[in-house]
Amino acid sequence: MHRTLAALLVVPLLGLPVSTAQAAEAMTVTLSRAGVAVSSLNTVPVTVTVKGSYAELPYHKGVFVQFKRISGTGPLAEFSSMPLPLVEGDGTPGVWKGTVNVPSTANGIVEATAVDGYEFVAGEPASDPAPVTDPPRLTVTGVHIPKVVSLLTPKVVPYDKPWSVRYTVLDSQTGKPYGTRLKLLFGYEERCLENSPGDAVLTDTNGNYVRSFAANKYGDWTSCLEIPGKPSKIAYLETPVKRPAAISAAPSKASAPVGTIVPVNGTVVQGVNCQVILQRLYGATAWRAVGSSTVRYSERFTLNAQPSYKGNIYYRAYLPTCRDKVAGYSKTFTIRGT
């Protein structure tokens, strides 16, 4: 639908004037240093100067510079400067000057790629970016870079059972914790989906933070942990909750004449719109697909089996991986061909 609408918008309507938005004017960015060495959870400030004209200034008259890693092994792909205040002119033209706090997780070569009146958020489109003329590069040498790992218990969470998630912050160089309590941000569901700051939490001295949840069959319950920076994240990790297939199926008849279609009815907990496949056993071990269907809004589905010879024929319903659900099977059942 969005693609169709976009296509319509690029076609001028008969008899109506067509207006085109002006592209943002390219700006010049300079950095006070060509390279920095950053260790562990620290950041190193680098002075950023921006010159040019930016017409759509926000109320604070400041701008942000976006930096992207173009090479290297750092886990952080992009980050933002602090808001750079306007120090000369009115913005058309003007000069802005301030700081970018460079984390060790940006290990590699980073480049100033755009200027915007609003902070850049990793993974989201910029508001009104202006390109950078001859973008300056900064070599970041990160050591003892923080690494965030997580452990979900249990690994696959039943719909009627509680669970917990443990996040651990480690020194990737030593594989050990930093030995102090760390201030982090933790969130789940909408907080992660909307890239919103989570709740402030503290790890223990082993770098662990644990959050427990009561049983709840609704929602995807993805959680996320952030090592906050100024203003961008130093490190970030999301942990989705995996759910069981929770599929059951049974034939409407235990036996039927050869060639007769036998409806197989089943359910998949929280499986609306997931595909299910009817499998039949050939020989001793070979399961093959013989039909498929889709789970209805009632969480029910119907498959059609068709005995092809006289005797017991073995079937099962198979749910491929679907959203947060892992793949799984129903119990095996038989239909006797007569």
C-alpha positions as CSV (number, residue, x, y, z in Angstrom):
1,M,0.0,0.0,0.0
2,H,2.8,2.4,0.9
3,R,4.6,1.6,-2.3
4,T,1.5,2.2,-4.4
5,L,0.8,5.5,-2.7
6,A,4.4,6.6,-3.2
7,A,4.1,5.7,-6.9
8,L,0.9,7.8,-7.2
9,L,2.6,10.8,-5.6
10,V,5.3,11.0,-8.2
11,V,2.7,11.2,-11.0
12,P,1.5,14.8,-11.4
13,L,-2.2,15.2,-11.3
14,L,-3.8,16.7,-14.4
15,G,-4.2,20.5,-14.1
16,L,-2.4,20.8,-10.8
17,P,0.9,22.5,-10.3
18,V,3.8,20.3,-9.3
19,S,6.2,21.5,-6.6
20,T,9.6,20.0,-5.9
21,A,11.3,20.2,-2.5
22,Q,14.7,21.9,-2.6
23,A,17.6,19.6,-1.8
24,A,19.5,20.6,1.4
25,E,22.6,22.6,0.7
26,A,25.9,20.7,1.3
27,M,27.8,21.8,4.4
28,T,31.5,21.7,5.4
29,V,32.5,19.7,8.5
30,T,36.0,19.7,10.1
31,L,37.3,17.7,13.0
32,S,40.0,18.7,15.5
33,R,41.7,15.4,15.3
34,A,42.4,12.7,12.7
35,G,42.4,9.8,15.1
36,V,41.7,8.8,18.7
37,A,42.4,5.9,21.0
38,V,39.5,4.9,23.2
39,S,39.4,2.3,25.9
40,S,36.5,0.2,27.4
41,L,33.4,2.2,28.4
42,N,35.0,5.6,28.0
43,T,34.5,8.1,25.2
44,V,36.9,10.7,23.8
45,P,35.7,14.1,22.8
46,V,36.6,15.5,19.4
47,T,35.7,19.1,18.4
48,V,33.4,19.4,15.4
49,T,33.0,22.6,13.4
50,V,30.2,22.9,10.8
51,K,30.0,25.7,8.2
52,G,27.3,26.5,5.7
53,S,23.6,27.2,5.4
54,Y,20.9,25.2,7.1
55,A,17.4,26.6,6.4
56,E,15.3,24.4,8.6
57,L,16.9,25.1,11.9
58,P,14.9,23.9,15.0
59,Y,14.2,26.3,17.9
60,H,17.5,25.7,19.6
61,K,19.4,26.7,16.4
62,G,21.8,23.8,16.8
63,V,22.7,21.0,14.5
64,F,23.9,17.4,14.8
65,V,26.5,15.6,12.7
66,Q,26.0,11.9,11.8
67,F,29.0,9.6,11.8
68,K,29.1,6.2,10.1
69,R,31.8,3.6,10.3
70,I,33.1,2.8,6.8
71,S,35.6,0.1,7.8
72,G,36.9,-1.7,10.8
73,T,35.4,-4.3,13.3
74,G,33.6,-2.1,15.8
75,P,30.1,-3.2,16.7
76,L,28.8,0.3,16.5
77,A,27.9,1.3,12.9
78,E,26.7,4.9,13.4
79,F,26.5,7.6,16.0
80,S,25.7,11.2,16.5
81,S,27.5,14.3,17.8
82,M,26.2,16.3,20.7
83,P,24.0,19.2,19.6
84,L,26.4,21.8,18.1
85,P,25.4,25.4,19.1
86,L,25.3,28.1,16.5
87,V,28.4,30.3,17.2
88,E,28.4,32.7,14.2
89,G,25.7,34.0,11.9
90,D,22.0,33.2,11.8
91,G,22.3,29.8,10.2
92,T,22.0,30.9,6.6
93,P,25.0,31.0,6.6
94,G,26.4,30.1,10.0
95,V,29.1,28.3,12.0
96,W,28.3,25.6,14.5
97,K,30.9,24.2,17.0
98,G,30.7,21.5,19.6
99,T,31.7,17.9,20.4
100,V,31.3,14.4,19.3
101,N,32.0,11.8,22.0
102,V,33.7,8.9,20.3
103,P,33.2,5.4,21.9
104,S,35.5,2.4,21.6
105,T,32.7,0.5,19.9
106,A,33.3,2.6,16.8
107,N,36.6,0.9,16.3
108,G,37.7,1.5,12.7
109,I,37.4,4.5,10.3
110,V,34.3,6.7,10.7
111,E,33.1,9.4,8.4
112,A,31.0,12.5,8.9
113,T,28.1,11.8,6.5
114,A,25.3,14.3,7.2
115,V,24.2,17.3,9.1
116,D,20.7,17.6,10.6
117,G,18.7,19.9,13.0
118,Y,17.7,16.8,14.9
119,E,19.7,14.1,16.6
120,F,20.4,11.1,14.4
121,V,19.1,7.8,15.8
122,A,20.8,4.6,14.7
123,G,18.6,2.6,12.3
124,E,16.1,5.4,11.7
125,P,15.8,7.8,8.8
126,A,17.2,11.3,9.3
127,S,14.8,14.2,9.7
128,D,16.1,16.7,7.2
129,P,19.8,15.8,6.4
130,A,22.2,18.0,4.6
131,P,25.1,16.3,2.8
132,V,28.7,16.9,3.8
133,T,31.3,18.2,1.3
134,D,34.4,16.1,1.2
135,P,33.5,14.3,4.4
136,P,36.3,14.2,7.0
137,R,37.3,10.8,8.4
138,L,38.4,9.8,11.9
139,T,40.4,6.7,12.8
140,V,39.2,5.1,16.0
141,T,41.4,2.7,17.8
142,G,39.2,0.9,20.3
143,V,40.6,-1.4,23.0
144,H,38.9,-3.4,25.7
145,I,35.7,-2.8,23.7
146,P,32.5,-3.7,25.7
147,K,30.4,-6.6,24.5
148,V,26.8,-7.2,25.6
149,V,25.5,-10.8,25.7
150,S,22.2,-12.2,26.9
151,L,20.8,-15.5,28.1
152,L,17.1,-16.3,28.1
153,T,15.8,-18.9,30.6
154,P,14.3,-21.1,29.4
155,K,15.6,-20.7,25.8
156,V,12.1,-21.4,24.5
157,V,9.4,-19.9,26.7
158,P,6.1,-21.8,27.2
159,Y,3.0,-19.6,27.1
160,D,2.1,-20.6,30.6
161,K,5.5,-20.3,32.3
162,P,7.5,-17.4,33.7
163,W,10.9,-16.6,32.3
164,S,14.0,-14.4,32.8
165,V,16.6,-12.7,30.7
166,R,20.1,-12.0,31.9
167,Y,22.3,-9.4,30.2
168,T,26.0,-9.4,30.8
169,V,28.5,-6.7,29.8
170,L,32.0,-8.0,29.2
171,D,35.4,-6.7,28.1
172,S,35.6,-8.3,24.7
173,Q,39.4,-8.4,24.9
174,T,39.6,-10.4,28.1
175,G,36.2,-12.0,28.2
176,K,35.8,-10.8,31.8
177,P,33.6,-8.2,33.4
178,Y,34.9,-4.8,34.2
179,G,34.6,-5.4,37.9
180,T,32.3,-2.6,38.7
181,R,28.6,-1.9,38.7
182,L,27.5,-0.3,35.4
183,K,24.7,2.1,34.7
184,L,22.6,0.8,31.8
185,L,19.2,1.3,30.2
186,F,16.8,-1.6,30.0
187,G,13.5,-1.8,28.1
188,Y,11.1,-4.3,26.5
189,E,8.4,-4.4,23.9
190,E,7.5,-0.8,22.7
191,R,10.7,0.6,24.2
192,C,12.8,-1.6,21.9
193,L,10.5,-1.2,18.9
194,E,10.4,2.6,19.1
195,N,14.1,3.0,20.0
196,S,13.0,4.8,23.2
197,P,15.3,5.1,26.2
198,G,14.7,2.3,28.8
199,D,14.7,2.4,32.5
200,A,17.9,3.1,34.3
201,V,19.3,-0.1,35.9
202,L,22.6,-1.2,37.6
203,T,24.5,-4.4,36.9
204,D,26.2,-6.4,39.7
205,T,30.0,-6.3,39.8
206,N,30.1,-9.3,37.4
207,G,28.4,-7.1,34.8
208,N,25.1,-9.0,35.1
209,Y,21.6,-7.6,35.0
210,V,18.6,-10.0,35.4
211,R,14.9,-9.2,34.8
212,S,12.2,-11.8,35.5
213,F,8.7,-11.9,33.9
214,A,5.5,-13.6,34.8
215,A,3.8,-15.9,32.4
216,N,2.0,-14.0,29.6
217,K,0.9,-15.4,26.3
218,Y,0.4,-12.0,24.6
219,G,3.0,-9.8,22.9
220,D,6.5,-10.7,21.6
221,W,8.3,-9.5,24.8
222,T,11.5,-8.6,23.1
223,S,13.8,-6.9,25.6
224,C,16.8,-4.6,25.0
225,L,19.8,-3.3,26.9
226,E,21.8,-0.2,26.1
227,I,25.1,1.2,27.3
228,P,24.2,4.8,27.2
229,G,26.5,7.5,25.7
230,K,26.3,11.2,25.0
231,P,24.0,11.3,23.1
232,S,24.3,8.0,21.1
233,K,24.4,4.4,22.5
234,I,27.8,3.0,23.1
235,A,26.4,-0.6,22.7
236,Y,23.0,-2.1,22.4
237,L,21.5,-5.6,22.2
238,E,17.9,-6.9,21.7
239,T,16.8,-10.3,22.9
240,P,13.6,-11.7,21.4
241,V,11.6,-14.3,23.4
242,K,11.2,-17.5,21.5
243,R,7.9,-19.3,21.8
244,P,7.1,-23.0,21.2
245,A,5.2,-24.3,18.2
246,A,2.3,-25.3,20.5
247,I,0.6,-27.2,17.7
248,S,-1.9,-30.0,18.0
249,A,-3.9,-31.9,15.4
250,A,-6.3,-34.8,15.1
251,P,-8.2,-36.4,12.2
252,S,-12.0,-36.0,12.1
253,K,-12.2,-39.8,11.4
254,A,-10.0,-42.7,12.6
255,S,-10.6,-44.6,9.3
256,A,-11.9,-43.9,5.9
257,P,-12.1,-45.6,2.5
258,V,-9.1,-45.3,0.3
259,G,-9.2,-42.0,-1.7
260,T,-11.6,-40.3,0.8
261,I,-10.6,-36.8,2.0
262,V,-10.4,-36.7,5.8
263,P,-10.3,-33.3,7.4
264,V,-7.6,-32.9,10.0
265,N,-8.4,-30.2,12.6
266,G,-5.8,-28.5,14.8
267,T,-4.8,-25.5,16.8
268,V,-1.7,-23.3,17.1
269,V,-1.5,-21.1,20.2
270,Q,-0.8,-17.5,19.0
271,G,-0.4,-18.8,15.5
272,V,-2.8,-16.6,13.5
273,N,-1.7,-16.5,9.8
274,C,1.1,-19.0,10.3
275,Q,1.4,-21.7,7.7
276,V,1.0,-25.4,8.8
277,I,1.9,-28.4,6.7
278,L,0.5,-31.9,6.8
279,Q,3.2,-34.5,6.6
280,R,2.9,-38.2,5.9
281,L,5.3,-40.9,6.8
282,Y,6.8,-42.9,3.9
283,G,8.8,-45.9,4.8
284,A,10.4,-45.9,8.3
285,T,11.8,-42.4,8.5
286,A,10.9,-40.2,5.5
287,W,8.3,-37.5,6.3
288,R,6.9,-35.7,3.2
289,A,4.5,-32.8,2.8
290,V,1.1,-33.8,1.4
291,G,-0.8,-30.6,2.1
292,S,-0.8,-27.2,3.7
293,S,-3.1,-24.5,5.2
294,T,-3.1,-21.3,7.2
295,V,-4.0,-20.8,10.8
296,R,-7.3,-18.8,11.1
297,Y,-8.0,-16.0,13.6
298,S,-9.6,-18.6,15.9
299,E,-6.1,-20.1,16.1
300,R,-7.5,-23.2,14.4
301,F,-6.6,-24.8,11.1
302,T,-7.9,-27.6,8.8
303,L,-5.8,-29.9,6.6
304,N,-6.9,-32.6,4.3
305,A,-5.6,-36.1,4.5
306,Q,-6.4,-38.7,1.9
307,P,-5.6,-42.4,2.6
308,S,-4.0,-44.0,-0.5
309,Y,-4.0,-47.6,0.5
310,K,-5.5,-50.0,3.0
311,G,-3.9,-50.0,6.5
312,N,-2.6,-47.6,9.0
313,I,-1.1,-44.4,7.6
314,Y,0.9,-42.1,9.8
315,Y,0.5,-38.3,9.7
316,R,1.6,-35.2,11.7
317,A,1.1,-31.5,11.4
318,Y,4.3,-29.4,11.1
319,L,4.6,-25.7,11.9
320,P,7.6,-24.0,10.3
321,T,9.3,-21.1,12.1
322,C,6.7,-18.2,12.3
323,R,7.4,-14.8,13.9
324,D,8.6,-15.6,17.4
325,K,7.5,-19.3,17.3
326,V,10.1,-22.0,16.7
327,A,9.3,-24.9,14.3
328,G,7.6,-27.9,15.8
329,Y,5.3,-30.8,15.2
330,S,2.0,-32.2,16.5
331,K,1.9,-35.7,17.9
332,T,1.8,-38.4,15.3
333,F,-1.7,-39.7,14.5
334,T,-3.0,-42.5,12.2
335,I,-5.8,-42.8,9.7
336,R,-6.7,-46.3,8.7
337,G,-7.4,-46.7,5.0
338,T,-10.2,-49.2,4.4
